[in-house]
Amino acid sequence: MEWKEAFDAAVKKTVGAYEKMEEAFLSGSKEGFEHWHAEYCRYIDVFTEATGIPESQFIEIVNDAALKKKEQNKSE
């Protein structure tokens, strides 16, 4: 797997955790929210350490990817 593919997979995995965290929050599942928030934070820590990208920049990339995915889902 090339670096770009690995990076895209890391972003996708983090977006997935963000979406699950959001779903748990909206459904009122405190346990679910806490679990997925911890996973989201763990992914950010792991992937920023592995890539050397500053945390704030990685979060911005993840937020942009999550927004793009939501917009795609609305248009389908």
PDB file of N, CA, C and O in Angstrom, chain B, residues numbered from 101:
ATOM      1  N   MET B 101       0.851  -1.177   0.000  1.00  0.00           N
ATOM      2  CA  MET B 101       0.000   0.000   0.000  1.00  0.00           C
ATOM      3  C   MET B 101       0.892   1.235   0.000  1.00  0.00           C
ATOM      4  O   MET B 101       1.827   1.338   0.794  1.00  0.00           O
ATOM      5  N   GLU B 102       0.602   2.142  -0.873  1.00  0.00           N
ATOM      6  CA  GLU B 102       1.383   3.369  -0.944  1.00  0.00           C
ATOM      7  C   GLU B 102       0.958   4.332   0.162  1.00  0.00           C
ATOM      8  O   GLU B 102      -0.091   4.167   0.784  1.00  0.00           O
ATOM      9  N   TRP B 103       1.802   5.347   0.392  1.00  0.00           N
ATOM     10  CA  TRP B 103       1.555   6.297   1.472  1.00  0.00           C
ATOM     11  C   TRP B 103       0.207   6.977   1.313  1.00  0.00           C
ATOM     12  O   TRP B 103      -0.532   7.090   2.291  1.00  0.00           O
ATOM     13  N   LYS B 104      -0.139   7.435   0.119  1.00  0.00           N
ATOM     14  CA  LYS B 104      -1.418   8.133  -0.113  1.00  0.00           C
ATOM     15  C   LYS B 104      -2.590   7.217   0.215  1.00  0.00           C
ATOM     16  O   LYS B 104      -3.558   7.649   0.841  1.00  0.00           O
ATOM     17  N   GLU B 105      -2.512   5.962  -0.198  1.00  0.00           N
ATOM     18  CA  GLU B 105      -3.587   5.007   0.097  1.00  0.00           C
ATOM     19  C   GLU B 105      -3.704   4.770   1.599  1.00  0.00           C
ATOM     20  O   GLU B 105      -4.810   4.695   2.135  1.00  0.00           O
ATOM     21  N   ALA B 106      -2.578   4.652   2.267  1.00  0.00           N
ATOM     22  CA  ALA B 106      -2.581   4.443   3.715  1.00  0.00           C
ATOM     23  C   ALA B 106      -3.154   5.667   4.428  1.00  0.00           C
ATOM     24  O   ALA B 106      -3.920   5.532   5.382  1.00  0.00           O
ATOM     25  N   PHE B 107      -2.785   6.850   3.967  1.00  0.00           N
ATOM     26  CA  PHE B 107      -3.299   8.078   4.569  1.00  0.00           C
ATOM     27  C   PHE B 107      -4.803   8.188   4.362  1.00  0.00           C
ATOM     28  O   PHE B 107      -5.536   8.527   5.291  1.00  0.00           O
ATOM     29  N   ASP B 108      -5.266   7.903   3.149  1.00  0.00           N
ATOM     30  CA  ASP B 108      -6.701   7.946   2.862  1.00  0.00           C
ATOM     31  C   ASP B 108      -7.465   6.949   3.730  1.00  0.00           C
ATOM     32  O   ASP B 108      -8.565   7.247   4.197  1.00  0.00           O
ATOM     33  N   ALA B 109      -6.889   5.770   3.948  1.00  0.00           N
ATOM     34  CA  ALA B 109      -7.517   4.763   4.807  1.00  0.00           C
ATOM     35  C   ALA B 109      -7.586   5.257   6.257  1.00  0.00           C
ATOM     36  O   ALA B 109      -8.575   5.014   6.948  1.00  0.00           O
ATOM     37  N   ALA B 110      -6.547   5.941   6.713  1.00  0.00           N
ATOM     38  CA  ALA B 110      -6.534   6.486   8.072  1.00  0.00           C
ATOM     39  C   ALA B 110      -7.616   7.547   8.231  1.00  0.00           C
ATOM     40  O   ALA B 110      -8.322   7.577   9.239  1.00  0.00           O
ATOM     41  N   VAL B 111      -7.742   8.414   7.235  1.00  0.00           N
ATOM     42  CA  VAL B 111      -8.779   9.448   7.272  1.00  0.00           C
ATOM     43  C   VAL B 111     -10.158   8.789   7.273  1.00  0.00           C
ATOM     44  O   VAL B 111     -11.033   9.173   8.048  1.00  0.00           O
ATOM     45  N   LYS B 112     -10.346   7.804   6.410  1.00  0.00           N
ATOM     46  CA  LYS B 112     -11.640   7.114   6.318  1.00  0.00           C
ATOM     47  C   LYS B 112     -11.998   6.445   7.648  1.00  0.00           C
ATOM     48  O   LYS B 112     -13.146   6.515   8.086  1.00  0.00           O
ATOM     49  N   LYS B 113     -11.039   5.809   8.279  1.00  0.00           N
ATOM     50  CA  LYS B 113     -11.274   5.138   9.567  1.00  0.00           C
ATOM     51  C   LYS B 113     -11.656   6.166  10.633  1.00  0.00           C
ATOM     52  O   LYS B 113     -12.552   5.918  11.439  1.00  0.00           O
ATOM     53  N   THR B 114     -10.990   7.304  10.642  1.00  0.00           N
ATOM     54  CA  THR B 114     -11.276   8.343  11.626  1.00  0.00           C
ATOM     55  C   THR B 114     -12.642   8.969  11.364  1.00  0.00           C
ATOM     56  O   THR B 114     -13.381   9.259  12.304  1.00  0.00           O
ATOM     57  N   VAL B 115     -12.982   9.178  10.097  1.00  0.00           N
ATOM     58  CA  VAL B 115     -14.311   9.690   9.743  1.00  0.00           C
ATOM     59  C   VAL B 115     -15.381   8.708  10.220  1.00  0.00           C
ATOM     60  O   VAL B 115     -16.416   9.124  10.741  1.00  0.00           O
ATOM     61  N   GLY B 116     -15.140   7.427  10.048  1.00  0.00           N
ATOM     62  CA  GLY B 116     -16.093   6.419  10.511  1.00  0.00           C
ATOM     63  C   GLY B 116     -16.339   6.502  12.008  1.00  0.00           C
ATOM     64  O   GLY B 116     -17.478   6.398  12.462  1.00  0.00           O
ATOM     65  N   ALA B 117     -15.281   6.687  12.769  1.00  0.00           N
ATOM     66  CA  ALA B 117     -15.421   6.825  14.221  1.00  0.00           C
ATOM     67  C   ALA B 117     -16.183   8.102  14.557  1.00  0.00           C
ATOM     68  O   ALA B 117     -17.008   8.114  15.470  1.00  0.00           O
ATOM     69  N   TYR B 118     -15.908   9.177  13.820  1.00  0.00           N
ATOM     70  CA  TYR B 118     -16.617  10.443  14.026  1.00  0.00           C
ATOM     71  C   TYR B 118     -18.112  10.262  13.776  1.00  0.00           C
ATOM     72  O   TYR B 118     -18.938  10.743  14.551  1.00  0.00           O
ATOM     73  N   GLU B 119     -18.456   9.568  12.693  1.00  0.00           N
ATOM     74  CA  GLU B 119     -19.864   9.342  12.359  1.00  0.00           C
ATOM     75  C   GLU B 119     -20.562   8.500  13.426  1.00  0.00           C
ATOM     76  O   GLU B 119     -21.699   8.786  13.801  1.00  0.00           O
ATOM     77  N   LYS B 120     -19.887   7.471  13.907  1.00  0.00           N
ATOM     78  CA  LYS B 120     -20.468   6.626  14.962  1.00  0.00           C
ATOM     79  C   LYS B 120     -20.632   7.429  16.252  1.00  0.00           C
ATOM     80  O   LYS B 120     -21.618   7.256  16.968  1.00  0.00           O
ATOM     81  N   MET B 121     -19.678   8.299  16.548  1.00  0.00           N
ATOM     82  CA  MET B 121     -19.759   9.156  17.723  1.00  0.00           C
ATOM     83  C   MET B 121     -20.963  10.086  17.598  1.00  0.00           C
ATOM     84  O   MET B 121     -21.715  10.269  18.555  1.00  0.00           O
ATOM     85  N   GLU B 122     -21.139  10.667  16.426  1.00  0.00           N
ATOM     86  CA  GLU B 122     -22.260  11.570  16.166  1.00  0.00           C
ATOM     87  C   GLU B 122     -23.597  10.830  16.286  1.00  0.00           C
ATOM     88  O   GLU B 122     -24.535  11.339  16.899  1.00  0.00           O
ATOM     89  N   GLU B 123     -23.684   9.635  15.705  1.00  0.00           N
ATOM     90  CA  GLU B 123     -24.905   8.828  15.795  1.00  0.00           C
ATOM     91  C   GLU B 123     -25.247   8.512  17.250  1.00  0.00           C
ATOM     92  O   GLU B 123     -26.405   8.616  17.655  1.00  0.00           O
ATOM     93  N   ALA B 124     -24.255   8.133  18.024  1.00  0.00           N
ATOM     94  CA  ALA B 124     -24.480   7.808  19.434  1.00  0.00           C
ATOM     95  C   ALA B 124     -24.955   9.037  20.198  1.00  0.00           C
ATOM     96  O   ALA B 124     -25.849   8.937  21.037  1.00  0.00           O
ATOM     97  N   PHE B 125     -24.369  10.187  19.916  1.00  0.00           N
ATOM     98  CA  PHE B 125     -24.771  11.428  20.573  1.00  0.00           C
ATOM     99  C   PHE B 125     -26.220  11.754  20.248  1.00  0.00           C
ATOM    100  O   PHE B 125     -27.007  12.067  21.141  1.00  0.00           O
ATOM    101  N   LEU B 126     -26.571  11.681  18.968  1.00  0.00           N
ATOM    102  CA  LEU B 126     -27.925  12.026  18.541  1.00  0.00           C
ATOM    103  C   LEU B 126     -28.968  11.044  19.063  1.00  0.00           C
ATOM    104  O   LEU B 126     -30.125  11.413  19.260  1.00  0.00           O
ATOM    105  N   SER B 127     -28.567   9.805  19.286  1.00  0.00           N
ATOM    106  CA  SER B 127     -29.506   8.806  19.807  1.00  0.00           C
ATOM    107  C   SER B 127     -29.573   8.825  21.337  1.00  0.00           C
ATOM    108  O   SER B 127     -30.396   8.131  21.934  1.00  0.00           O
ATOM    109  N   GLY B 128     -28.716   9.612  21.959  1.00  0.00           N
ATOM    110  CA  GLY B 128     -28.717   9.712  23.416  1.00  0.00           C
ATOM    111  C   GLY B 128     -27.966   8.596  24.119  1.00  0.00           C
ATOM    112  O   GLY B 128     -28.124   8.402  25.324  1.00  0.00           O
ATOM    113  N   SER B 129     -27.153   7.864  23.381  1.00  0.00           N
ATOM    114  CA  SER B 129     -26.390   6.763  23.970  1.00  0.00           C
ATOM    115  C   SER B 129     -25.088   7.300  24.560  1.00  0.00           C
ATOM    116  O   SER B 129     -24.106   7.503  23.846  1.00  0.00           O
ATOM    117  N   LYS B 130     -25.098   7.523  25.858  1.00  0.00           N
ATOM    118  CA  LYS B 130     -23.904   8.055  26.519  1.00  0.00           C
ATOM    119  C   LYS B 130     -22.731   7.086  26.402  1.00  0.00           C
ATOM    120  O   LYS B 130     -21.608   7.491  26.105  1.00  0.00           O
ATOM    121  N   GLU B 131     -23.006   5.789  26.642  1.00  0.00           N
ATOM    122  CA  GLU B 131     -21.936   4.789  26.544  1.00  0.00           C
ATOM    123  C   GLU B 131     -21.375   4.715  25.129  1.00  0.00           C
ATOM    124  O   GLU B 131     -20.160   4.655  24.938  1.00  0.00           O
ATOM    125  N   GLY B 132     -22.261   4.721  24.142  1.00  0.00           N
ATOM    126  CA  GLY B 132     -21.830   4.679  22.751  1.00  0.00           C
ATOM    127  C   GLY B 132     -21.008   5.900  22.387  1.00  0.00           C
ATOM    128  O   GLY B 132     -19.976   5.797  21.724  1.00  0.00           O
ATOM    129  N   PHE B 133     -21.481   7.064  22.833  1.00  0.00           N
ATOM    130  CA  PHE B 133     -20.746   8.295  22.554  1.00  0.00           C
ATOM    131  C   PHE B 133     -19.360   8.245  23.177  1.00  0.00           C
ATOM    132  O   PHE B 133     -18.371   8.569  22.519  1.00  0.00           O
ATOM    133  N   GLU B 134     -19.282   7.842  24.440  1.00  0.00           N
ATOM    134  CA  GLU B 134     -17.983   7.793  25.122  1.00  0.00           C
ATOM    135  C   GLU B 134     -17.034   6.816  24.431  1.00  0.00           C
ATOM    136  O   GLU B 134     -15.845   7.097  24.276  1.00  0.00           O
ATOM    137  N   HIS B 135     -17.570   5.667  24.018  1.00  0.00           N
ATOM    138  CA  HIS B 135     -16.744   4.681  23.321  1.00  0.00           C
ATOM    139  C   HIS B 135     -16.195   5.257  22.018  1.00  0.00           C
ATOM    140  O   HIS B 135     -14.990   5.208  21.773  1.00  0.00           O
ATOM    141  N   TRP B 136     -17.080   5.802  21.186  1.00  0.00           N
ATOM    142  CA  TRP B 136     -16.643   6.283  19.876  1.00  0.00           C
ATOM    143  C   TRP B 136     -15.824   7.563  19.968  1.00  0.00           C
ATOM    144  O   TRP B 136     -14.981   7.818  19.109  1.00  0.00           O
ATOM    145  N   HIS B 137     -16.060   8.369  20.996  1.00  0.00           N
ATOM    146  CA  HIS B 137     -15.223   9.548  21.201  1.00  0.00           C
ATOM    147  C   HIS B 137     -13.803   9.107  21.548  1.00  0.00           C
ATOM    148  O   HIS B 137     -12.830   9.678  21.054  1.00  0.00           O
ATOM    149  N   ALA B 138     -13.692   8.087  22.400  1.00  0.00           N
ATOM    150  CA  ALA B 138     -12.366   7.562  22.760  1.00  0.00           C
ATOM    151  C   ALA B 138     -11.662   6.984  21.531  1.00  0.00           C
ATOM    152  O   ALA B 138     -10.462   7.190  21.352  1.00  0.00           O
ATOM    153  N   GLU B 139     -12.406   6.260  20.682  1.00  0.00           N
ATOM    154  CA  GLU B 139     -11.820   5.705  19.459  1.00  0.00           C
ATOM    155  C   GLU B 139     -11.372   6.822  18.517  1.00  0.00           C
ATOM    156  O   GLU B 139     -10.275   6.768  17.960  1.00  0.00           O
ATOM    157  N   TYR B 140     -12.218   7.825  18.343  1.00  0.00           N
ATOM    158  CA  TYR B 140     -11.894   8.968  17.485  1.00  0.00           C
ATOM    159  C   TYR B 140     -10.597   9.627  17.963  1.00  0.00           C
ATOM    160  O   TYR B 140      -9.700   9.895  17.163  1.00  0.00           O
ATOM    161  N   CYS B 141     -10.506   9.881  19.251  1.00  0.00           N
ATOM    162  CA  CYS B 141      -9.300  10.513  19.808  1.00  0.00           C
ATOM    163  C   CYS B 141      -8.077   9.611  19.648  1.00  0.00           C
ATOM    164  O   CYS B 141      -6.977  10.084  19.363  1.00  0.00           O
ATOM    165  N   ARG B 142      -8.282   8.313  19.835  1.00  0.00           N
ATOM    166  CA  ARG B 142      -7.166   7.365  19.683  1.00  0.00           C
ATOM    167  C   ARG B 142      -6.658   7.360  18.245  1.00  0.00           C
ATOM    168  O   ARG B 142      -5.450   7.370  18.009  1.00  0.00           O
ATOM    169  N   TYR B 143      -7.584   7.343  17.281  1.00  0.00           N
ATOM    170  CA  TYR B 143      -7.181   7.363  15.876  1.00  0.00           C
ATOM    171  C   TYR B 143      -6.405   8.639  15.558  1.00  0.00           C
ATOM    172  O   TYR B 143      -5.396   8.598  14.853  1.00  0.00           O
ATOM    173  N   ILE B 144      -6.870   9.753  16.070  1.00  0.00           N
ATOM    174  CA  ILE B 144      -6.162  11.015  15.833  1.00  0.00           C
ATOM    175  C   ILE B 144      -4.749  10.934  16.402  1.00  0.00           C
ATOM    176  O   ILE B 144      -3.786  11.313  15.736  1.00  0.00           O
ATOM    177  N   ASP B 145      -4.628  10.445  17.619  1.00  0.00           N
ATOM    178  CA  ASP B 145      -3.299  10.320  18.238  1.00  0.00           C
ATOM    179  C   ASP B 145      -2.384   9.404  17.429  1.00  0.00           C
ATOM    180  O   ASP B 145      -1.238   9.752  17.143  1.00  0.00           O
ATOM    181  N   VAL B 146      -2.897   8.237  17.064  1.00  0.00           N
ATOM    182  CA  VAL B 146      -2.091   7.249  16.336  1.00  0.00           C
ATOM    183  C   VAL B 146      -1.687   7.782  14.966  1.00  0.00           C
ATOM    184  O   VAL B 146      -0.518   7.709  14.589  1.00  0.00           O
ATOM    185  N   PHE B 147      -2.647   8.315  14.225  1.00  0.00           N
ATOM    186  CA  PHE B 147      -2.363   8.718  12.854  1.00  0.00           C
ATOM    187  C   PHE B 147      -1.528   9.997  12.771  1.00  0.00           C
ATOM    188  O   PHE B 147      -0.735  10.149  11.842  1.00  0.00           O
ATOM    189  N   THR B 148      -1.691  10.913  13.718  1.00  0.00           N
ATOM    190  CA  THR B 148      -0.830  12.098  13.685  1.00  0.00           C
ATOM    191  C   THR B 148       0.599  11.725  14.067  1.00  0.00           C
ATOM    192  O   THR B 148       1.559  12.275  13.526  1.00  0.00           O
ATOM    193  N   GLU B 149       0.732  10.797  14.993  1.00  0.00           N
ATOM    194  CA  GLU B 149       2.074  10.319  15.370  1.00  0.00           C
ATOM    195  C   GLU B 149       2.732   9.605  14.189  1.00  0.00           C
ATOM    196  O   GLU B 149       3.913   9.810  13.908  1.00  0.00           O
ATOM    197  N   ALA B 150       1.962   8.772  13.508  1.00  0.00           N
ATOM    198  CA  ALA B 150       2.512   7.987  12.396  1.00  0.00           C
ATOM    199  C   ALA B 150       2.868   8.846  11.187  1.00  0.00           C
ATOM    200  O   ALA B 150       3.841   8.568  10.487  1.00  0.00           O
ATOM    201  N   THR B 151       2.079   9.887  10.945  1.00  0.00           N
ATOM    202  CA  THR B 151       2.299  10.704   9.745  1.00  0.00           C
ATOM    203  C   THR B 151       3.151  11.938   9.994  1.00  0.00           C
ATOM    204  O   THR B 151       3.743  12.487   9.065  1.00  0.00           O
ATOM    205  N   GLY B 152       3.215  12.374  11.247  1.00  0.00           N
ATOM    206  CA  GLY B 152       3.944  13.594  11.552  1.00  0.00           C
ATOM    207  C   GLY B 152       3.155  14.858  11.247  1.00  0.00           C
ATOM    208  O   GLY B 152       3.678  15.967  11.351  1.00  0.00           O
ATOM    209  N   ILE B 153       1.893  14.682  10.872  1.00  0.00           N
ATOM    210  CA  ILE B 153       1.027  15.832  10.587  1.00  0.00           C
ATOM    211  C   ILE B 153       0.539  16.400  11.919  1.00  0.00           C
ATOM    212  O   ILE B 153       0.171  15.637  12.812  1.00  0.00           O
ATOM    213  N   PRO B 154       0.530  17.726  12.069  1.00  0.00           N
ATOM    214  CA  PRO B 154       0.011  18.311  13.311  1.00  0.00           C
ATOM    215  C   PRO B 154      -1.450  17.900  13.541  1.00  0.00           C
ATOM    216  O   PRO B 154      -2.232  17.770  12.599  1.00  0.00           O
ATOM    217  N   GLU B 155      -1.789  17.703  14.803  1.00  0.00           N
ATOM    218  CA  GLU B 155      -3.139  17.246  15.155  1.00  0.00           C
ATOM    219  C   GLU B 155      -4.219  18.154  14.572  1.00  0.00           C
ATOM    220  O   GLU B 155      -5.206  17.668  14.019  1.00  0.00           O
ATOM    221  N   SER B 156      -4.040  19.456  14.692  1.00  0.00           N
ATOM    222  CA  SER B 156      -5.066  20.382  14.194  1.00  0.00           C
ATOM    223  C   SER B 156      -5.266  20.238  12.687  1.00  0.00           C
ATOM    224  O   SER B 156      -6.391  20.347  12.197  1.00  0.00           O
ATOM    225  N   GLN B 157      -4.200  19.998  11.963  1.00  0.00           N
ATOM    226  CA  GLN B 157      -4.299  19.823  10.512  1.00  0.00           C
ATOM    227  C   GLN B 157      -4.998  18.507  10.168  1.00  0.00           C
ATOM    228  O   GLN B 157      -5.818  18.465   9.251  1.00  0.00           O
ATOM    229  N   PHE B 158      -4.683  17.440  10.892  1.00  0.00           N
ATOM    230  CA  PHE B 158      -5.330  16.153  10.637  1.00  0.00           C
ATOM    231  C   PHE B 158      -6.823  16.243  10.947  1.00  0.00           C
ATOM    232  O   PHE B 158      -7.642  15.720  10.191  1.00  0.00           O
ATOM    233  N   ILE B 159      -7.185  16.900  12.050  1.00  0.00           N
ATOM    234  CA  ILE B 159      -8.600  17.067  12.398  1.00  0.00           C
ATOM    235  C   ILE B 159      -9.319  17.855  11.310  1.00  0.00           C
ATOM    236  O   ILE B 159     -10.451  17.526  10.955  1.00  0.00           O
ATOM    237  N   GLU B 160      -8.681  18.879  10.782  1.00  0.00           N
ATOM    238  CA  GLU B 160      -9.278  19.658   9.692  1.00  0.00           C
ATOM    239  C   GLU B 160      -9.502  18.778   8.457  1.00  0.00           C
ATOM    240  O   GLU B 160     -10.546  18.871   7.812  1.00  0.00           O
ATOM    241  N   ILE B 161      -8.544  17.942   8.134  1.00  0.00           N
ATOM    242  CA  ILE B 161      -8.672  17.024   6.990  1.00  0.00           C
ATOM    243  C   ILE B 161      -9.831  16.058   7.228  1.00  0.00           C
ATOM    244  O   ILE B 161     -10.629  15.807   6.325  1.00  0.00           O
ATOM    245  N   VAL B 162      -9.923  15.519   8.437  1.00  0.00           N
ATOM    246  CA  VAL B 162     -11.007  14.591   8.782  1.00  0.00           C
ATOM    247  C   VAL B 162     -12.355  15.300   8.712  1.00  0.00           C
ATOM    248  O   VAL B 162     -13.312  14.755   8.163  1.00  0.00           O
ATOM    249  N   ASN B 163     -12.440  16.505   9.261  1.00  0.00           N
ATOM    250  CA  ASN B 163     -13.699  17.254   9.220  1.00  0.00           C
ATOM    251  C   ASN B 163     -14.125  17.540   7.788  1.00  0.00           C
ATOM    252  O   ASN B 163     -15.304  17.413   7.457  1.00  0.00           O
ATOM    253  N   ASP B 164     -13.188  17.922   6.940  1.00  0.00           N
ATOM    254  CA  ASP B 164     -13.498  18.168   5.527  1.00  0.00           C
ATOM    255  C   ASP B 164     -13.990  16.896   4.847  1.00  0.00           C
ATOM    256  O   ASP B 164     -14.941  16.938   4.067  1.00  0.00           O
ATOM    257  N   ALA B 165     -13.350  15.767   5.138  1.00  0.00           N
ATOM    258  CA  ALA B 165     -13.753  14.491   4.540  1.00  0.00           C
ATOM    259  C   ALA B 165     -15.141  14.080   5.025  1.00  0.00           C
ATOM    260  O   ALA B 165     -15.940  13.562   4.245  1.00  0.00           O
ATOM    261  N   ALA B 166     -15.433  14.305   6.299  1.00  0.00           N
ATOM    262  CA  ALA B 166     -16.750  13.963   6.854  1.00  0.00           C
ATOM    263  C   ALA B 166     -17.829  14.830   6.218  1.00  0.00           C
ATOM    264  O   ALA B 166     -18.904  14.334   5.880  1.00  0.00           O
ATOM    265  N   LEU B 167     -17.552  16.111   6.053  1.00  0.00           N
ATOM    266  CA  LEU B 167     -18.513  17.020   5.426  1.00  0.00           C
ATOM    267  C   LEU B 167     -18.757  16.637   3.973  1.00  0.00           C
ATOM    268  O   LEU B 167     -19.897  16.627   3.509  1.00  0.00           O
ATOM    269  N   LYS B 168     -17.688  16.323   3.263  1.00  0.00           N
ATOM    270  CA  LYS B 168     -17.806  15.906   1.865  1.00  0.00           C
ATOM    271  C   LYS B 168     -18.650  14.634   1.757  1.00  0.00           C
ATOM    272  O   LYS B 168     -19.477  14.507   0.855  1.00  0.00           O
ATOM    273  N   LYS B 169     -18.438  13.702   2.675  1.00  0.00           N
ATOM    274  CA  LYS B 169     -19.202  12.447   2.665  1.00  0.00           C
ATOM    275  C   LYS B 169     -20.683  12.717   2.932  1.00  0.00           C
ATOM    276  O   LYS B 169     -21.546  12.120   2.288  1.00  0.00           O
ATOM    277  N   LYS B 170     -20.982  13.614   3.878  1.00  0.00           N
ATOM    278  CA  LYS B 170     -22.379  13.964   4.168  1.00  0.00           C
ATOM    279  C   LYS B 170     -23.045  14.594   2.950  1.00  0.00           C
ATOM    280  O   LYS B 170     -24.191  14.279   2.632  1.00  0.00           O
ATOM    281  N   GLU B 171     -22.330  15.480   2.274  1.00  0.00           N
ATOM    282  CA  GLU B 171     -22.877  16.138   1.085  1.00  0.00           C
ATOM    283  C   GLU B 171     -23.135  15.125  -0.025  1.00  0.00           C
ATOM    284  O   GLU B 171     -24.143  15.212  -0.725  1.00  0.00           O
ATOM    285  N   GLN B 172     -22.226  14.166  -0.185  1.00  0.00           N
ATOM    286  CA  GLN B 172     -22.408  13.111  -1.185  1.00  0.00           C
ATOM    287  C   GLN B 172     -23.639  12.276  -0.870  1.00  0.00           C
ATOM    288  O   GLN B 172     -24.423  11.954  -1.762  1.00  0.00           O
ATOM    289  N   ASN B 173     -23.808  11.927   0.402  1.00  0.00           N
ATOM    290  CA  ASN B 173     -24.946  11.104   0.807  1.00  0.00           C
ATOM    291  C   ASN B 173     -26.270  11.834   0.598  1.00  0.00           C
ATOM    292  O   ASN B 173     -27.274  11.205   0.266  1.00  0.00           O
ATOM    293  N   LYS B 174     -26.283  13.153   0.789  1.00  0.00           N
ATOM    294  CA  LYS B 174     -27.500  13.937   0.573  1.00  0.00           C
ATOM    295  C   LYS B 174     -27.883  13.981  -0.895  1.00  0.00           C
ATOM    296  O   LYS B 174     -29.067  13.980  -1.232  1.00  0.00           O
ATOM    297  N   SER B 175     -26.889  14.020  -1.768  1.00  0.00           N
ATOM    298  CA  SER B 175     -27.160  14.145  -3.202  1.00  0.00           C
ATOM    299  C   SER B 175     -27.529  12.813  -3.849  1.00  0.00           C
ATOM    300  O   SER B 175     -27.978  12.787  -4.994  1.00  0.00           O
ATOM    301  N   GLU B 176     -27.345  11.716  -3.132  1.00  0.00           N
ATOM    302  CA  GLU B 176     -27.653  10.391  -3.706  1.00  0.00           C
ATOM    303  C   GLU B 176     -29.097  10.019  -3.501  1.00  0.00           C
ATOM    304  O   GLU B 176     -29.522   8.943  -3.921  1.00  0.00           O
TER     305      GLU B 176
END
